[in-house]
Amino acid sequence: MVVAGFGLQFMFPITIDFPRIPAVILALLLTLPTIMLAVAAFKLFRKTGQEPDPWQPTPEIITDGVYRYTRNPMYLGMTMMQAAIGIGFMNVWILLLIPLSCTIIYFAVIRFEEAYLERKFGDVYLKYKASVRRWL
């Protein structure tokens, strides 16, 4: 969606009246927690011997660390990075495409992951799912 946002900006420019330096600073401030979120999630996967690839089998549900706050820290991180790029480049199209990105991630990946985890782990996953939000 970032590439699409740049393409749309080229074809149908939308300008915003916001100073460049504060936009870049805000983008960098958003990038730091995004990287920390992704690194934390990857470390938990490695610690438990799992692959972060969504198509790989899941031997156990990770419920500690960042997974106490969001069931999908990597997808949340991707969304936050898209926002940071949109802000940093002052590209409204990239920001406007965030809901579409989230919708595609949900329909292409998350709903299948959740169905798989419900089948595999049953009540354990349903309890986790009820106590931790999908995104935030």
Backbone as numpy.savetxt, mean C-alpha at the origin, in Angstrom:
# Nx Ny Nz CAx CAy CAz Cx Cy Cz
-0.03 3.07 -12.06 -0.83 4.26 -12.06 0.02 5.54 -12.06
1.22 5.42 -11.54 2.11 6.58 -11.56 2.45 6.95 -13.00
2.77 5.95 -13.80 3.08 6.21 -15.21 1.86 6.79 -15.92
0.69 6.23 -15.62 -0.55 6.77 -16.21 -0.75 8.22 -15.79
-0.45 8.52 -14.54 -0.58 9.89 -14.05 0.33 10.85 -14.78
1.58 10.41 -15.04 2.49 11.27 -15.81 1.98 11.45 -17.23
1.46 10.37 -17.82 0.91 10.47 -19.17 -0.28 11.40 -19.24
-1.18 11.28 -18.28 -2.35 12.16 -18.24 -1.94 13.62 -18.02
-0.94 13.83 -17.18 -0.46 15.19 -16.93 0.12 15.79 -18.20
0.78 14.97 -18.99 1.35 15.44 -20.26 0.24 15.81 -21.24
-0.79 14.94 -21.31 -1.86 15.16 -22.28 -2.88 16.19 -21.80
-3.21 16.15 -20.53 -4.23 17.04 -19.96 -3.69 17.68 -18.68
-2.80 18.64 -18.80 -2.15 19.20 -17.61 -3.11 19.85 -16.63
-2.89 19.53 -15.37 -3.60 20.19 -14.28 -2.51 20.83 -13.42
-2.60 22.12 -13.27 -1.59 22.80 -12.45 -2.18 23.13 -11.09
-1.31 23.10 -10.08 -1.73 23.50 -8.75 -0.81 24.63 -8.29
-1.38 25.55 -7.57 -0.63 26.69 -7.09 -0.11 26.38 -5.69
1.02 25.70 -5.65 1.63 25.30 -4.39 3.14 25.41 -4.56
3.84 25.97 -3.60 5.29 26.14 -3.75 6.01 24.80 -3.90
6.97 24.74 -4.79 7.70 23.52 -5.13 8.44 22.93 -3.93
9.19 23.74 -3.19 10.02 23.23 -2.08 9.16 22.58 -1.00
8.08 23.21 -0.52 7.25 22.53 0.47 6.63 21.23 -0.05
6.30 21.18 -1.35 5.75 19.95 -1.92 6.78 18.83 -1.87
8.01 19.14 -2.22 9.07 18.13 -2.19 9.35 17.69 -0.76
9.36 18.63 0.16 9.59 18.29 1.58 8.47 17.39 2.09
7.23 17.74 1.77 6.09 16.91 2.18 6.19 15.51 1.58
6.57 15.43 0.32 6.73 14.12 -0.33 7.81 13.30 0.35
8.93 13.93 0.69 10.00 13.22 1.38 9.57 12.78 2.77
8.81 13.62 3.46 8.31 13.26 4.78 7.34 12.08 4.71
6.59 11.97 3.62 5.69 10.84 3.43 6.45 9.59 2.99
7.56 9.78 2.29 8.35 8.64 1.82 9.02 7.89 2.96
9.48 8.60 3.96 10.17 7.95 5.08 9.30 6.91 5.78
8.08 7.24 6.23 7.26 6.19 6.86 6.86 5.10 5.88
6.76 5.45 4.60 6.43 4.45 3.59 7.52 3.39 3.52
8.76 3.83 3.47 9.89 2.90 3.43 9.97 2.09 4.72
9.77 2.76 5.85 9.81 2.06 7.14 8.72 0.99 7.22
7.54 1.29 6.71 6.43 0.34 6.70 6.77 -0.88 5.86
7.29 -0.65 4.67 7.65 -1.77 3.78 8.77 -2.61 4.37
9.79 -1.97 4.90 10.91 -2.71 5.49 10.44 -3.53 6.67
9.60 -2.96 7.52 9.09 -3.69 8.68 8.29 -4.92 8.25
7.46 -4.76 7.24 6.66 -5.89 6.74 7.57 -6.98 6.16
8.55 -6.59 5.34 9.46 -7.57 4.75 10.26 -8.30 5.83
10.69 -7.58 6.86 11.44 -8.21 7.94 10.60 -9.27 8.65
9.33 -8.98 8.87 8.46 -9.95 9.52 8.25 -11.17 8.63
8.14 -10.97 7.34 8.03 -12.10 6.43 9.28 -12.97 6.51
10.43 -12.35 6.44 11.69 -13.10 6.49 11.87 -13.80 7.83
11.50 -13.11 8.91 11.64 -13.66 10.26 10.83 -14.94 10.41
9.66 -14.99 9.78 8.80 -16.17 9.87 9.03 -17.16 8.74
10.02 -16.87 7.88 10.35 -17.79 6.79 9.35 -17.77 5.65
8.64 -16.68 5.51 7.63 -16.59 4.45 8.14 -15.75 3.29
7.50 -15.96 2.16 7.77 -15.15 0.98 6.74 -14.03 0.93
7.16 -12.81 0.63 6.18 -11.73 0.54 5.32 -11.76 -0.72
5.67 -12.60 -1.67 4.89 -12.71 -2.90 3.48 -13.20 -2.58
2.44 -12.50 -3.06 1.07 -12.88 -2.70 0.63 -14.22 -3.28
1.34 -14.75 -4.25 0.95 -16.03 -4.85 1.64 -17.23 -4.18
2.48 -16.96 -3.19 3.15 -18.04 -2.47 2.28 -18.50 -1.29
2.36 -19.79 -0.92 1.58 -20.27 0.22 1.97 -19.54 1.51
1.02 -19.40 2.40 1.24 -18.73 3.68 1.23 -19.78 4.79
2.38 -20.01 5.44 2.41 -21.02 6.51 1.78 -20.54 7.82
1.76 -19.22 8.05 1.16 -18.70 9.27 0.74 -17.26 9.05
-0.18 -16.82 9.88 -0.64 -15.43 9.81 0.28 -14.60 10.69
0.77 -13.51 10.14 1.60 -12.59 10.91 0.67 -11.54 11.52
0.70 -11.44 12.84 -0.21 -10.52 13.53 0.53 -9.52 14.42
1.86 -9.55 14.40 2.58 -8.60 15.24 3.25 -7.54 14.37
3.97 -6.63 15.00 4.62 -5.56 14.25 3.60 -4.69 13.55
3.88 -4.32 12.32 2.97 -3.45 11.56 1.64 -4.13 11.27
1.62 -5.46 11.34 0.39 -6.20 11.08 -0.62 -6.08 12.22
-0.23 -5.43 13.31 -1.20 -5.14 14.38 -2.09 -3.97 13.99
-1.64 -3.16 13.01 -2.34 -1.94 12.64 -2.99 -2.00 11.27
-2.45 -2.79 10.39 -2.99 -2.93 9.03 -2.74 -4.35 8.54
-3.73 -4.93 7.88 -3.56 -6.28 7.35 -2.73 -6.26 6.06
-2.56 -5.09 5.48 -1.88 -4.99 4.19 -0.85 -3.87 4.18
0.20 -3.99 4.99 1.16 -2.89 5.06 1.90 -2.65 3.75
2.12 -3.69 2.96 2.84 -3.48 1.70 1.98 -2.74 0.68
0.70 -3.08 0.62 -0.19 -2.37 -0.30 -0.42 -0.94 0.19
-0.52 -0.77 1.50 -0.64 0.56 2.06 0.61 1.38 1.72
1.78 0.76 1.83 3.03 1.43 1.48 3.08 1.84 0.02
2.60 0.96 -0.86 2.56 1.30 -2.28 1.65 2.51 -2.52
0.54 2.54 -1.82 -0.40 3.65 -1.96 0.22 4.95 -1.44
0.89 4.85 -0.29 1.55 6.03 0.27 2.66 6.53 -0.65
3.36 5.61 -1.29 4.42 6.01 -2.22 3.83 6.71 -3.44
2.70 6.21 -3.92 2.04 6.89 -5.03 1.66 8.31 -4.64
1.16 8.48 -3.41 0.81 9.82 -2.93 2.06 10.70 -2.84
3.14 10.14 -2.33 4.39 10.91 -2.21 4.89 11.36 -3.58
4.82 10.48 -4.55 5.27 10.83 -5.90 4.36 11.91 -6.49
3.05 11.75 -6.31 2.12 12.76 -6.81 2.36 14.13 -6.18
2.60 14.13 -4.86 2.86 15.40 -4.17 4.20 15.98 -4.61
5.23 15.15 -4.64 6.57 15.63 -4.99 6.65 16.21 -6.38
5.95 15.60 -7.31 5.95 16.10 -8.68 4.79 17.06 -8.94
4.02 17.32 -7.89 2.84 18.18 -7.99 1.96 17.75 -9.17
1.73 16.44 -9.22 0.96 15.84 -10.29 -0.39 15.40 -9.72
-1.41 16.19 -10.00 -2.75 15.92 -9.47 -3.29 14.59 -10.00
-2.95 14.26 -11.24 -3.45 13.02 -11.82 -3.01 11.80 -11.01
-1.76 11.77 -10.58 -1.27 10.65 -9.78 -2.08 10.54 -8.49
-2.37 11.68 -7.89 -3.17 11.67 -6.66 -4.61 11.23 -6.93
-5.17 11.70 -8.04 -6.55 11.32 -8.38 -6.67 9.83 -8.70
-5.58 9.22 -9.13 -5.62 7.80 -9.48 -5.44 6.87 -8.28
-5.18 7.42 -7.09 -5.01 6.58 -5.90 -6.23 5.70 -5.62
-7.46 6.23 -5.63 -8.60 5.33 -5.40 -8.70 4.20 -6.43
-8.36 4.51 -7.68 -8.38 3.47 -8.70 -7.30 2.41 -8.41
-6.12 2.85 -8.00 -5.05 1.92 -7.64 -5.50 1.00 -6.51
-6.12 1.57 -5.49 -6.60 0.77 -4.35 -7.68 -0.21 -4.78
-8.55 0.23 -5.66 -9.62 -0.64 -6.16 -9.03 -1.80 -6.96
-8.06 -1.52 -7.80 -7.42 -2.58 -8.59 -6.70 -3.56 -7.67
-5.96 -3.05 -6.70 -5.26 -3.92 -5.75 -6.27 -4.81 -5.02
-7.39 -4.23 -4.61 -8.40 -5.02 -3.91 -8.94 -6.13 -4.80
-9.41 -5.78 -6.00 -10.05 -6.77 -6.85 -9.07 -7.76 -7.48
-7.83 -7.34 -7.70 -6.86 -8.23 -8.34 -6.12 -9.10 -7.34
-5.98 -8.65 -6.10 -5.13 -9.38 -5.16 -5.79 -9.61 -3.79
-6.16 -8.53 -3.12 -6.57 -8.64 -1.71 -7.75 -9.57 -1.51
-8.77 -9.47 -2.33 -9.94 -10.33 -2.10 -9.59 -11.81 -2.24
-8.65 -12.12 -3.14 -8.23 -13.52 -3.28 -7.37 -13.95 -2.10
-6.50 -13.05 -1.64 -5.69 -13.35 -0.45 -6.57 -13.60 0.76
-7.56 -12.73 0.96 -8.44 -12.88 2.12 -9.24 -14.18 2.04
-9.74 -14.52 0.87 -10.49 -15.77 0.72 -9.59 -16.98 1.01
-8.36 -16.93 0.51 -7.39 -18.01 0.75 -7.11 -18.14 2.25
-6.85 -17.02 2.90 -6.53 -17.05 4.33 -7.72 -17.53 5.16
-8.92 -17.15 4.78 -10.12 -17.64 5.48 -10.25 -19.14 5.34
-10.03 -19.67 4.12 -10.11 -21.12 3.92 -9.02 -21.85 4.71
-7.83 -21.31 4.67 -6.70 -22.00 5.29 -6.69 -21.91 6.82
-7.01 -20.73 7.36 -6.86 -20.52 8.80 -8.18 -20.37 9.55
-9.29 -20.31 8.83 -10.61 -20.28 9.44 -10.80 -19.20 10.48
-11.25 -19.62 11.68 -11.60 -18.67 12.75 -10.42 -17.82 13.20
-9.21 -18.36 13.13 -8.03 -17.59 13.53 -7.91 -16.35 12.65
-8.05 -16.54 11.35 -7.96 -15.40 10.44 -9.17 -14.49 10.58
-10.36 -15.06 10.73 -11.55 -14.24 10.87 -11.47 -13.35 12.11
-10.92 -13.87 13.19 -10.74 -13.06 14.40 -9.74 -11.93 14.15
-8.63 -12.27 13.49 -7.64 -11.24 13.14 -8.26 -10.19 12.22
-8.98 -10.65 11.23 -9.60 -9.76 10.25 -10.59 -8.82 10.94
-11.30 -9.31 11.94 -12.26 -8.48 12.66 -11.58 -7.45 13.57
-10.34 -7.70 13.94 -9.69 -6.81 14.89 -8.69 -5.84 14.25
-8.31 -6.08 12.99 -7.33 -5.22 12.31 -7.91 -4.81 10.97
-7.83 -3.52 10.69 -8.39 -3.01 9.44 -7.56 -3.43 8.22
-8.22 -3.43 7.09 -7.55 -3.81 5.84 -6.45 -2.81 5.48
-6.74 -1.53 5.59 -5.77 -0.50 5.21 -5.22 0.21 6.43
-6.04 0.96 7.12 -5.60 1.70 8.32 -6.59 1.51 9.45
